[in-house]
Amino acid sequence: MKSLAIIPARGGSKRIPRKNIRPFLGKPIIAYSIEAALASGLFAEVMVSTDDEEIAHVAQEYGANVPFLRSTGASDDFATTAQVLEEVLLKYKAQGKSFEAACCLYPTAPFVTAKLLQESYKKLQEGDFDTVFPVLQYSYPIWRSLKVEQGKAAMNWPEHLNSRSQDLPAAFHDAGQFYWFRVDTFLEDKKLFTGNSGVIELSELEAQDIDSVTDWKLAELKYKLLHNID
C-alpha cells in the first residue's frame, strides 16, 4: 500500500512552550519522529503539518516535507487530530496525490523506532484492521482505583474492594505515539479508534506522556536507560 506519514506539529503549545522543537537530548524532539519515519522505508512521503514557519524549517532540515502550511481553523486549541489529518489528505487529493494508508506520527514521540512502525504496518495489513496503534498496560489494576470527593476516598468499583490483583483483567491505555490507518475508511468515518482497531503492546520503558517539564525529564531518563546512554 502506498503510504503517507503525517506529523502534526502546531506552534501554539501552552504547557511546554515551543514543545515540538524543544531540544531532547541534543536535538529537536520532532527530529526523532522524522528520522524514524524515514528510516522505516514505508512512506512515499514524510510530511509535517504545521502553522509555524520555524517548525517547518526544522522539519525540512531533518528531511521532512512541508508542502503547505496548516490552516488557521485546524491550528487552534479546539482543532482535533482528525480535522488536521482530513485537511492534509484532502489537500493532497486536490493535488492528484492519493494514499491507501497513512500514519499519524506525533512530533513528541522519541521512543518510536523504524522497527515499531514496520511491525505496526504489518499488523494493519495482515490483520485487516482499520487502524493500529501502540498501547501500554496500566501498572496497577484500574478496577481497584479510587476517586476523591470532598476530600474523602471512595472506590470507583466497590465490588472489587477485596479482589486480588492477579484475578482482575489487564487494562491498557493509548501510548499517544502514532496511529496507522486506512485512508478511505478514515475519510469516511473520521475516526482513529474504531470497532476494528488493532494494537501493539509496549513496555513502560518504551513510552512516556510528555505534558509537563517533569514528564520531559522522565522521558529523557527513560530514553537514556533504553539506549544505554550515560
C-alpha positions in Angstrom: 0.0 0.0 0.0 1.2 3.5 -0.9 1.6 5.2 2.5 2.0 8.8 3.8 3.5 9.8 7.2 1.7 12.9 8.7 3.4 14.5 11.7 1.1 17.2 13.2 3.1 19.9 14.9 1.4 23.2 15.5 3.3 26.1 17.1 0.9 27.0 19.9 1.9 24.6 22.7 0.8 26.1 26.0 2.1 23.8 28.8 5.6 23.5 27.3 6.4 26.5 25.0 7.8 25.5 21.6 7.4 21.9 22.7 7.6 20.4 19.2 11.1 21.7 18.5 12.4 21.8 22.1 15.8 20.1 22.3 15.5 16.5 23.6 19.0 15.1 24.4 20.7 17.4 21.9 18.3 17.7 19.0 14.7 18.9 18.4 12.3 16.3 19.6 10.4 16.3 16.3 13.6 15.1 14.6 13.2 11.6 16.3 9.8 11.1 14.6 11.0 12.3 11.3 14.1 10.1 11.4 12.1 7.0 12.5 9.6 7.5 9.6 12.4 8.0 7.0 14.4 5.0 8.3 11.3 2.7 8.1 11.3 2.8 4.3 7.5 2.6 4.5 6.5 6.0 3.2 6.2 7.6 -0.2 6.4 10.9 1.7 7.0 12.1 5.2 5.3 15.4 5.8 4.8 17.8 8.7 1.6 19.6 9.1 2.3 22.9 10.9 1.2 26.5 11.1 4.6 27.6 12.2 7.5 28.8 9.9 10.2 27.8 12.4 8.8 24.3 12.9 8.6 24.0 9.1 12.2 25.0 8.8 13.4 22.5 11.4 11.3 19.7 9.9 12.8 20.3 6.4 16.3 20.4 7.9 15.7 16.8 9.2 14.3 15.6 5.9 10.6 16.0 6.1 8.4 17.8 3.5 6.2 20.8 4.3 4.2 21.2 1.1 1.8 23.6 2.7 1.1 25.3 6.0 -1.9 24.3 8.1 -5.0 26.4 8.0 -6.0 28.7 10.9 -9.1 26.6 11.6 -7.0 23.5 12.1 -4.5 25.2 14.3 -6.4 26.5 17.3 -6.8 24.8 20.7 -10.0 23.1 19.7 -8.9 21.5 16.5 -8.8 17.7 16.6 -6.2 15.4 15.2 -8.9 14.0 12.9 -9.5 17.5 11.5 -5.8 18.0 10.8 -5.5 14.7 9.1 -8.5 15.3 7.0 -7.2 18.6 5.9 -3.8 17.1 4.9 -5.4 14.2 2.9 -7.8 16.4 1.1 -5.1 18.9 0.1 -3.0 16.0 -1.3 -6.1 14.7 -3.1 -6.6 18.1 -4.7 -3.0 17.9 -6.0 -3.8 14.5 -7.5 -2.0 12.5 -4.9 -3.7 9.6 -3.1 -2.6 7.1 -0.5 -4.0 3.8 0.7 -2.6 4.0 4.2 -1.3 6.8 6.4 0.4 7.1 9.8 -0.3 10.0 12.1 3.0 10.2 14.0 3.2 12.6 16.8 6.2 15.0 17.0 6.9 14.3 20.7 7.4 10.6 20.4 11.1 10.0 20.6 10.6 6.3 21.6 9.2 5.4 18.2 11.5 3.4 16.0 11.6 2.3 12.4 11.1 -1.3 13.6 8.0 -0.4 15.6 6.5 1.4 12.6 7.2 -1.6 10.4 5.6 -4.1 12.9 2.5 -1.9 13.2 2.2 -1.5 9.5 2.4 -5.3 9.0 -0.3 -5.7 11.6 -2.5 -3.2 9.8 -2.1 -5.2 6.6 -2.3 -8.8 7.8 -4.9 -8.2 10.4 -7.2 -6.3 8.1 -7.6 -3.6 10.7 -9.0 -0.1 10.2 -6.3 1.3 12.5 -3.4 0.1 14.6 -1.7 2.0 17.5 0.6 1.3 20.4 -0.7 0.7 23.9 0.6 0.4 27.5 -0.8 -1.8 30.3 -1.7 0.1 33.4 0.8 -0.8 36.1 -1.9 -1.0 38.8 -5.4 -2.6 38.3 -7.8 0.2 37.4 -10.6 -1.9 38.9 -9.2 -1.1 42.3 -8.8 2.6 41.6 -10.0 5.4 43.9 -11.9 8.6 43.4 -11.7 11.6 45.8 -14.8 13.6 46.5 -14.8 16.4 49.1 -11.5 15.1 50.5 -12.8 11.6 51.0 -11.6 8.5 49.2 -14.0 6.0 47.6 -13.6 3.1 45.2 -14.7 3.5 41.6 -15.6 -0.1 41.6 -16.5 -1.1 45.2 -17.3 -4.6 44.2 -13.5 -5.2 43.8 -12.6 -4.0 47.3 -11.4 -7.5 48.2 -10.4 -8.7 44.8 -6.9 -10.0 44.3 -4.9 -8.0 41.7 -4.0 -11.2 39.9 -7.6 -12.1 39.4 -8.5 -8.8 37.7 -8.3 -8.4 33.9 -5.5 -6.3 32.5 -6.3 -2.8 31.3 -4.5 -0.7 28.7 -4.2 2.9 27.5 -3.2 4.6 24.3 0.6 5.3 24.3 0.0 8.5 22.4 2.7 7.9 19.8 1.1 7.1 16.4 -1.9 5.7 14.5 -1.7 3.7 11.4 -4.9 3.9 9.4 -6.5 3.1 6.1 -7.2 6.3 4.3 -10.5 5.5 2.7 -12.0 4.3 5.9 -10.7 7.3 7.9 -12.1 9.8 5.4 -15.5 8.1 5.6 -15.7 7.8 9.4 -13.2 10.5 10.7 -12.1 8.1 13.5 -8.7 6.8 14.6 -10.2 4.4 17.1 -12.9 2.1 15.6 -14.5 -1.2 16.4 -11.8 -2.7 14.3 -8.6 -1.3 15.8 -5.5 -3.4 16.4 -2.8 -2.7 18.9 0.9 -3.2 19.6 1.8 -3.5 23.3 4.8 -1.5 24.6 6.7 -1.8 27.9 6.7 1.2 30.3 10.2 1.9 29.3 9.2 2.5 25.6 6.8 5.3 26.2 6.2 8.5 28.2 3.4 11.1 28.1 5.1 14.5 27.7 2.7 17.1 29.0 4.9 18.9 31.6 8.6 19.7 32.2 8.7 16.8 34.7 7.4 14.4 32.0 10.1 15.7 29.7 12.8 14.9 32.2 11.4 11.5 32.8 11.3 10.8 29.1 15.0 11.8 28.7 15.9 9.4 31.6 13.9 6.6 30.1 15.5 7.2 26.7 19.0 7.1 28.2 18.2 3.9 30.0 16.6 2.3 27.0 19.6 3.2 24.7 22.3 2.7 27.4 23.3 6.4 27.2 25.3 7.8 30.1 
